[in-house]
């Protein structure tokens, strides 16, 4: 869905620090490189606004932010997370 390549997954300590220090959608948007103007934010969110379940739209958009930052994805509610890849 995105022309922006995947960021490499960050180490667990960095993931924990980012999640601890950033709690708002806007903070994740900035870390993901989404422009801060209303038009840029609207263009980003409209890509995910077509799902009948609004919470699923938010999860997908936030997973895109997490992907761009290099954070692990959040699974849909009621599913188990896949084990993290190790090198």
Sine and cosine of phi, psi and omega as CSV:
sin_phi,cos_phi,sin_psi,cos_psi,sin_omega,cos_omega
0.00,0.00,-0.25,0.97,-0.09,-1.00
-0.83,-0.56,0.57,-0.82,0.08,-1.00
-1.00,0.04,-0.04,1.00,0.02,-1.00
-1.00,0.04,0.81,-0.59,-0.04,-1.00
-0.92,0.39,0.38,-0.92,0.06,-1.00
-0.88,0.47,0.70,-0.72,0.17,-0.99
-0.99,0.17,0.54,-0.84,0.06,-1.00
-0.89,0.46,0.58,-0.81,0.03,-1.00
-0.88,0.47,0.70,-0.72,0.00,-1.00
-0.99,0.15,0.34,-0.94,0.03,-1.00
-0.93,0.36,0.42,-0.91,-0.09,-1.00
-0.83,0.56,-0.59,0.81,0.00,-1.00
-0.92,0.40,-0.66,0.75,0.02,-1.00
-0.93,0.38,-0.66,0.75,0.05,-1.00
-0.84,0.54,-0.74,0.67,-0.02,-1.00
-0.88,0.47,-0.65,0.76,0.00,-1.00
-0.91,0.42,-0.71,0.70,0.00,-1.00
-0.88,0.47,-0.70,0.71,-0.01,-1.00
-0.92,0.38,-0.53,0.85,0.02,-1.00
-0.96,0.29,-0.62,0.78,-0.10,-1.00
-1.00,0.03,-0.23,0.97,-0.06,-1.00
-0.79,-0.61,0.90,-0.43,-0.08,-1.00
-0.85,-0.53,-0.12,0.99,-0.04,-1.00
-0.95,-0.31,0.38,-0.93,0.05,-1.00
-0.86,0.51,-0.69,0.73,0.00,-1.00
-0.86,0.51,-0.62,0.79,0.04,-1.00
-0.90,0.43,-0.68,0.74,0.04,-1.00
-0.92,0.39,-0.62,0.78,0.05,-1.00
-0.86,0.51,-0.73,0.69,-0.01,-1.00
-0.89,0.46,-0.71,0.70,0.02,-1.00
-0.87,0.49,-0.53,0.85,-0.02,-1.00
-0.99,0.15,-0.10,0.99,0.03,-1.00
0.99,0.10,0.32,0.95,0.04,-1.00
-0.99,0.16,0.76,-0.66,-0.01,-1.00
-0.85,0.53,0.45,-0.90,-0.10,-0.99
-0.99,-0.13,-0.02,1.00,0.07,-1.00
-0.96,0.29,0.38,-0.92,0.01,-1.00
-0.84,0.54,-0.68,0.73,-0.04,-1.00
-0.89,0.45,-0.67,0.74,-0.01,-1.00
-0.93,0.37,-0.68,0.74,0.02,-1.00
-0.92,0.40,-0.67,0.74,0.02,-1.00
-0.87,0.49,-0.70,0.72,0.01,-1.00
-0.87,0.50,-0.65,0.76,0.03,-1.00
-0.90,0.43,-0.77,0.63,-0.10,-0.99
-0.94,0.34,-0.48,0.88,0.02,-1.00
-0.90,0.44,-0.42,0.91,0.04,-1.00
-0.90,0.44,-0.41,0.91,-0.11,-0.99
-0.92,-0.39,0.03,1.00,-0.11,-0.99
-1.00,0.05,0.15,0.99,-0.08,-1.00
-1.00,-0.09,0.04,1.00,-0.01,-1.00
-0.99,0.10,0.71,-0.71,0.00,-1.00
-0.86,0.50,-0.53,0.85,0.02,-1.00
-1.00,-0.05,0.95,-0.32,-0.05,-1.00
-0.86,0.52,-0.60,0.80,-0.01,-1.00
-0.92,0.40,-0.52,0.86,0.06,-1.00
-0.93,0.37,-0.61,0.79,0.06,-1.00
-0.86,0.50,-0.70,0.71,0.00,-1.00
-0.91,0.42,-0.69,0.72,0.01,-1.00
-0.86,0.50,-0.70,0.72,-0.01,-1.00
-0.91,0.42,-0.68,0.74,0.01,-1.00
-0.91,0.42,-0.68,0.73,0.01,-1.00
-0.93,0.37,-0.55,0.83,0.09,-1.00
-0.91,0.41,-0.56,0.83,0.08,-1.00
-0.91,0.42,-0.68,0.74,0.07,-1.00
-0.87,0.50,-0.73,0.68,-0.01,-1.00
-0.87,0.49,-0.64,0.77,0.01,-1.00
-0.88,0.47,-0.70,0.72,-0.02,-1.00
-0.91,0.40,-0.51,0.86,-0.01,-1.00
-0.99,0.15,-0.52,0.86,-0.05,-1.00
0.97,-0.25,0.37,0.93,0.04,-1.00
-1.00,-0.09,0.47,-0.88,0.04,-1.00
-0.90,0.43,0.50,-0.86,-0.01,-1.00
-0.96,0.28,0.45,-0.90,0.09,-1.00
-0.99,-0.10,0.80,-0.59,0.01,-1.00
-0.96,0.28,0.33,-0.94,0.10,-1.00
-0.87,0.49,0.48,-0.88,0.03,-1.00
-0.83,0.55,0.62,-0.79,0.04,-1.00
1.00,0.07,0.03,1.00,0.05,-1.00
-0.90,-0.43,0.41,-0.91,0.04,-1.00
-1.00,0.05,0.60,-0.80,0.06,-1.00
-0.93,0.36,0.59,-0.81,0.08,-1.00
-0.97,0.25,0.52,-0.86,0.02,-1.00
-0.88,0.47,0.57,-0.82,0.00,-1.00
-0.94,0.33,0.65,-0.76,0.05,-1.00
-0.92,0.39,0.60,-0.80,0.10,-0.99
-0.82,-0.57,0.49,-0.87,0.00,-1.00
-0.99,-0.17,0.00,0.00,0.00,0.00
